[in-house]
Amino acid sequence: DTGVSQDPRHKITKRGQNVTFRCDPISEHNRLYWYRQTLGQGPEFLTYFQNEAQLEKSRLLSDRFSAERPKGSFSTLEIQRTEQGDSAMYLCASSGYRGLPFFGQGTRLTVV
Amino acid sequence: DQQVKQNSPSLSVQEGRISILNCDYTNSMFDYFLWYKKYPAEGPTFLISISSIKDKNEDGRFTVFLNKSAKHLSLHIVPSQPGDSAVYFCAASGNNDMRFGAGTRLTVKP
């Protein structure tokens, strides 16, 4: 399978705990995006990497959120001190330069 | 700020008929528009796109129309099939930014 891969698919965590999600993009894609989707809404942009450089961050990305793409390949999204409002589907997408973003299957986070 | 709007949260059509999904945008910097289809528990899957230099793009049963002056695009599916039942997201892209609408849930009844 050469598509975008996200791990884990589901995560249940207690409020206040830290969680980390991983995204493996399509290998030749240099752009990587993180989106969050809540029920009844479209995907909301969180952040975007070109290679290892984080070029843009949404105001939605509070100080508790951090994303990395250390070698320009896979990326991690960490949420510290999770809150119930963080419960959502976290989607990763990758693309080539000005190419179509292709999405992974997402990580569904439930904060209890 | 909702720069991309899909004003119909749901649409129900009969199998074989045409489905028309609508999308409006506000930012004139957007120059590339996409439609994604999403099944439950899966990520969005790319369906069809259109560049701002065109006003129509067709791919099999799917056609996207773009009206730049009205900042409006639509997705036509004809004939509609039960397997088309899903949530459809409109996306607009430009200046390394991509924004999505809230989605329209399409139900195609046999």
Interface residues (C-beta under 8 A of the other chain):
Chain A: V4 Q6 Y33 Y35 G40 Q41 G42 P43 E44 F45 Y48 L55 E56 L91 A93 L100 P101 F102 F103 G104 Q105 G106 R108
Chain B: V4 Q6 P9 L34 Y36 A41 E42 G43 P44 T45 F46 S49 F89 A91 N96 D97 M98 R99 F100 G101 A102 G103
